[in-house]
Amino acid sequence: MSKKKLIKNVGVALNVKKSAAKYVFFSGNSNGNDGKGQKSDRSNLKFDEKSIERNPLQVGLSSKRHPAQQELLSAVGETVHPNMESVFSESSWDSFASDVHMHPHLVSIIQKKFKFKHATSIQVVSIKNLMEGKDALIKAQTGSGKTLAYALPMLHNLITAEPPITRQSGPKCIIILPTRELATQTFTILTQICGACVRIVPGCLIGGAKRKNEKASIRKGLNIIVSTPRRLLDHLSKTSSLHLRSLRWLVIDEADRLIELGFERDVRRIIDVVIRETTSEHGKHSLQTVLLSATLSPGVENLAGLALRNPIKCEVSENKKEHDVKEVKNEPEDNSTAQFSLPSGLKHFLLVVPCKQRLVTLAAFLLLKAKYNNKSGKLIVFFTTQDCVDFHHRLFSEALCKDGCGGQDEFKTNNLNFYRLHGNMDPKERQSVFQAFSGCPNGILLTTDVASRGLDLAGVAWVVQYHVSGTPVDYVHRVGRTARAGGRGKALLFLQPEEESFTQLLTSTVGVELKPLSLTGVLQTALYHLHNIKKAIYNRDQLNSSRGFSPDKAGVSTVEEAASSMSRYFLQTVNEESSELKVMAERAYISFVRAYASFCGEMRAYFTFHRLHLGHVARSFCLSEAPSQIGRGKMVTKRRGDESSIEGSAKRSRRLKLDEGDEESSSYQPSKKKRKANPSKLAELNMLAEYGL
């Protein structure tokens, strides 16, 4: 049997059976009782096991794998084993700190404020070598404590320096990170650790903050600077009081993401400035440099060759008996594939959903985990564009939450907290959302890839990838938001039937095996939710309360009917008169289609645009018009950095031309022959717009 035929068989096997899956409401007998006097708890709700497989999401059991899937895996070839890393070591902080002679104040902060009893494996490997003054290239899974791995030896070096360092001593350490949230998070951690020595002052320089305030802080004196690349370059060129002559440490965190976002040239410029200012008259400099990343791609190693001097490479793996610490060669390895590290406590699931049912399935899954599972923790849902985040956040907030101003009470409930985060939000709002979601016990964060790197969001139990927006590298970083610091977590990937072959790429490159979930099992939550809401409305109106609630009042008795009812409800909510949701839905649809068409290289074989049914895609955004009519003749609201606005695209092209040589906007002449924009430059601008940089 050919591979193509096998893939087709697996897709058919995983599709939902169209036969109705009926719930059976009963009150202790099966003689057709009408349900009088019945209690409405979940123990009285069953479904026909002959029609539906047991749902591993709800009963905790793994569903049986279809025989065709086993044959497919054997035909594709041997599975690549993932590089699972052990997080915590056997060394306690007391014994380890004594071995490396770490300052006791730092050990006290770690034990009393952070409540850590044992050091992680990557901390044991890295701290020992960094305390000896070596440059290092650190590779470790996200959530394994990389920040403390360089922060502790760095602060030990500053605390024990002679003469003592004060804020008047100027910058001693610079830490470069790709996003504002990462910079803010790292600055918060350093502020807590600096409680061990109040003489050392950290500062944060990021986009969105007032330059005037940042310049005032620099003039007063900052010993540790945490910054994004562009803001740091801005101050290096415009702030005369910023001198790097006495700099001791340069840390480049999330180096692979910096390169992906187009910051490589900026980082190289920063490195050149740092080396030039720290080099003495005799041609020597005492700068110690650290590069950190969850994946080590050739681009990262090329950057390491520029910034590091005789570095060591630190990494930890369960597949190796000892921690891997070796010298990095000056020549980069001839390997185009990045090396991956995944938490050992992470489980991967797959949900194959037809395009028309994606929205209802996502809503049912969020209700299942956030509403009907009190111990599920927080969830993060990744979308491909900012417009998709805004639309789904507004739709779910209005249609599913009690305090929503739109929709009807048919599906609304309480105990649902939706948050949104993307690069086009106001910096203060982004910071507020980040802090609110970090501090809440449970909630649902709808976000783009701006939250896929380095953010330490405690209590995240599920990472849902509703849209695939990149390569297996992006998959690794997205799922790294859960199962942090040796904990456990789960990741769910949404795919359409024609995209299912993407799992083979994940298996061959990352080495993970995704366990398929029953679509019908997830959708049954819609029926249960509708039953509960209908009963609550019925009891609220106090109609026939003495007779109890009859399930016939709900109007639906099958999973398919409940899914259709929820789909119609979302469609009605979006298409209400004078509803802003309609405009947001159109904008989200256009941005998603454009993003889907932008897949290139090997990813285009798995996400092919001509196989996309645009009518079904429009329905997944609650749009009933033909795809050719969506957005036509209407002024779709545009915003800064919006890729879905045609006028916005033209303005970006105009700005690009001005940046390439024109000095004043008035010199722009539409009648002149237009210069072709560099595609790579436009791609860089689009990525920067996504992150609000």
C-alpha positions, 0 to 999 in steps of 0.5 A: 500500500502506498504512503499516499493511500495510507495517509488518506485512510488515516484521515478517513479513520479519524473523521467523525462518524456522521451517525448521531451520537445520542445522550441518554438522560435517565433517572435510575431506570431504562424504561423510557422514564420522562426524567421527572425528579431527576438531578442534573449533575454530570453523573446522570449524563451518559452517551452511547459507547457504541456510537462514540469512543470514550473521550480521553480528554474527559475519562483520562483513557487513551483512545485505541489507535486505528490499525491504518495509523500503525501501518502508516507509522511503519511505512513512513520510517523510524520515529525520531526520539525527542531530546527530553531534558531532565530539569532538576538535579540532585544537588541542593542549593546549599551544597551546590553554592558551597561547591562553587563558592557563591555569595551567601546573600544570593543563596538566601534569596533563592531559597527564601524568596523563590522557594527553590530547594534544588538547582536545575540541571542546566543551572548546575552546568552553566553556573559552574563554568560562568563562575570561572569567567568562560564564555558560554553557549547555553542550550536548554528547554524553555522553563528550565531556569536559564535566566537564573543560570546566568543571573546568579554568576553575573550578580556574584561577580558584581557583588564581590567586585573590588572596589564595590560597585555602585550605581555611579559605576555605570553599566556593568551588564547588558541583557538583550531580549527580543520582546517587551514582555520578556524584557519586563519579566527578566527585569522583574526577576533581577530586581528581586535578586538584587535585594541581596545587594541594594548597591546594584541597580537594574534598569529596563529599556524597551519600546513603548516607554518614555525615552525621557524617563529612560535617559534620566535613569541612565544619567542617575546610573544603571548597573544592569541594563535589560533591553530590546535591540532597537531601543538599546541601539537608539540609546547608544546613538542618542544618549550621551551619558550611556558609556560601556567602557566598564562593561563586564557582561553581555547576555543575548537571550532567545538568540534564535528568536532575535535572528528570526525577527530580523534583529541579527544586524542590530545585535551585530551592531551592538556587539561591535559597539560593545567590543570597540568600547570595552577594548583597552589600548593594548587590544584586550577586553575582559568582556564575558558573553553568554548566548542562550537559546532553546534551539541551536540553529546554524544562525545562532552558532554563526552569531556565537562565532562573532560574540564569543571567545573560546566558548563552551557549549552547555546542554543537558539531556536525559538521553545522555548519562552525563551533562554535555559541556564541550568547547564550541568550534569556530566553524559552524556545524554543517547542519541546517536543522535546529536541535530541539529540546522538549520537557519530559512532562509534556503530552501532545494531542491532535484534533483533526477538525473540518474547517466548518466545525473548527470554531464550535470545536474550539469553544467546546474544548474551552468550555470543557477545560475552563468551565467543567474542569475546575482543576484544569488551570490556565489555557493559552490559545495561539492564532496566526494573526492579530486580527484573529486574536481580536475577533475570537476574544470579542466573540467569546467574551460576548457570546459565552460570558455572562457579562458580555453585552452581545448575544443571548443567554442561550450559551452564556455562562460564568467562570470564564475569563478571556484575555488577549495579547498581541504586538499591536496593543498599547504597551500599557495594556500589554503589560496589564494583560500580562500581569493579570493573566500571570496572577489569575488562578485560571483563565484563557489567553488568546495570543499570537507568537508574541507569547511563544518565547520565554514567557514564564506563565505559571499554572498553564495546563494546556497550550492550544495551537488553533492555527499553525503559523510556522515550522516545527521550531515554532511548535516547540516554542509554543508548547514550551509555555506549559510543563515548565520547571519539571511540571506537567502539561498538555499541548493540543494541535488543531489540523484540518483533514488535508493538513494531517500529513504535517504530523509526519514532519513533527515526528521526523524533526521534533520526535513527538508522537501526537495522540489523536482525540475524538472530535465527537468526544469534544463536541459532546461538551456543547450538548452538555453545556446547552443542557445545563444553560437551558435548565438554568434559564428554565429554573430561573423563570420558575416554570413548572418547577415542581415537575422538574426539568425535562431534557426535551425542553432543551430542543436538542438530543444529539451532539450534531444538533448541539454543535449546529445550535452553537454554530447558529448562535455564533453566526447570529451573534456576529451578524446582529445589526450594527455589530462591530463583530461583523467587521472584525470577522471580515478583517480576521478572515482576510488576514488568515487567508493572507497568512495561509497563502504566505507559507513557503518552502517545505511548509507549503507542501503541508499547508497548500492554499489551493486545497483551502475551501474558502467558503468553509473558512469564511463559515469558521469566522461566522461569515455567511457571504461568498468569499469573493464578497467579503470586505468588498465595497466596505472600508475595513477598519485598519490599524498600525501594522495591520497586514489585512489593510490594502491601504496600510500595505501601500503606506508601508511601501511608501515608508519603505521608499522613504527609508531607502533614500527619500528625505521628506514625505513631500518629495514623494511623487506618485507619477514617478516610476515606483521602485520595487520593494525588497520582499525580505525587507517587507517580511521583516517589517511585517514581523516587526509589526506583529511584535509592535517593535 
